[in-house]
Amino acid sequence: MKKSPYKITMFIITMISLVLLIVICVHLEIINIDYTDEIWNKVKDFFANDYVVNIISTIITAVCLYYFQIWYSKRKIRNDFRCNEAILDIFDGIEQSIELKSHFEFAKEKAEKSTCKLDYMNPNLSESEKNEIASKKMDLESEIYIEFFIENQNNINLCQDILIYKNNDILIDSIQIAFFINLNFKLLNIINNIKNRKPNIEGKFELICDDYKKYTDNKSDKNLQYSLGFRIRTYITDLMFLSNYYNDLLEYLGYDPIVNKINLEVFNSLCPSNQKVSDYLRLPIEEKIKLQKKINKIKRMKIIKYRILKFFQKEK
């Protein structure tokens, strides 16, 4: 669970106050430090070495530049209106997947309860009895997953369309350009997971719909029923994984949906020709800069107001 910004700020203020209090106590000689101590002299001699100072300075500079680059890149990604559109769509897809996941977990639990008494691995059973129990178990599981697909077909289709929408590639490409992706192992892992999971989903919904149509025409075909149930289960599992990876990505970027909605709302209210981005891109440079300054000014005031209210908002 993430700590509230208020608690984090109060902790930082407390630590700074503690350090200042110690410094004041040392200055007023309330706390005496023996600077002739042997260990202290060794520490001073160690840091007096120019070679050591150069190495430490280089390391500190590299670390500071790395984290500054991460902060700056996150800020630029969040302020890019094209990435904002993709992020807002992805957030809607994650919200849809949360609802879908609850229904899927219920279907899985129902399947486990329905088949928990069917133990086809019992050594006391004959081969024919084992096969019969295994077949019955697959019947029950596939029927439950097919029923889940029928009830949530529209939600599944919507969730898939949002999460594999081509506009999302703009966000992924922008991240790969903006960040030192090969040096950022956490971000690299998230991006690779998204790229590896996405092909497992593309085009699979249409295949499931085709199989379901065949199944409705011939419900006596058990192999088709088993195949359809298994395909639905693996497809939804892949969809949930992709949603989780996108959620990790938005958390890494420090995404706040309200802030991004403010960005998009202000841009759409001031962008010419009824929110057409193409018209904005075709504007002369002077007009584009002037419009962007106006957008940033309005957006900044709205975001500051929102963050002040959010900062003092009580945790639920």
HELIX and SHEET records of a PDB file:
HELIX    1   1 PRO A    5  HIS A   27  1                                  23    
HELIX    2   2 GLU A   38  ALA A   48  1                                  11    
HELIX    3   3 ASP A   50  ASN A   79  1                                  30    
HELIX    4   4 PHE A   81  THR A  115  1                                  35    
HELIX    5   5 GLU A  127  GLU A  151  1                                  25    
HELIX    6   6 GLN A  153  LEU A  163  1                                  11    
HELIX    7   7 ASN A  168  ALA A  178  1                                  11    
HELIX    8   8 ILE A  181  LEU A  183  5                                   3    
HELIX    9   9 PHE A  185  ARG A  197  1                                  13    
HELIX   10  10 LYS A  198  ASN A  200  5                                   3    
HELIX   11  11 LYS A  204  ASP A  217  1                                  14    
HELIX   12  12 LYS A  222  TYR A  252  1                                  31    
HELIX   13  13 PRO A  257  LEU A  270  1                                  14    
HELIX   14  14 PRO A  272  GLN A  275  1                                   4    
HELIX   15  15 VAL A  277  LEU A  281  1                                   5    
HELIX   16  16 ILE A  285  PHE A  311  1                                  27    
END                                                                             
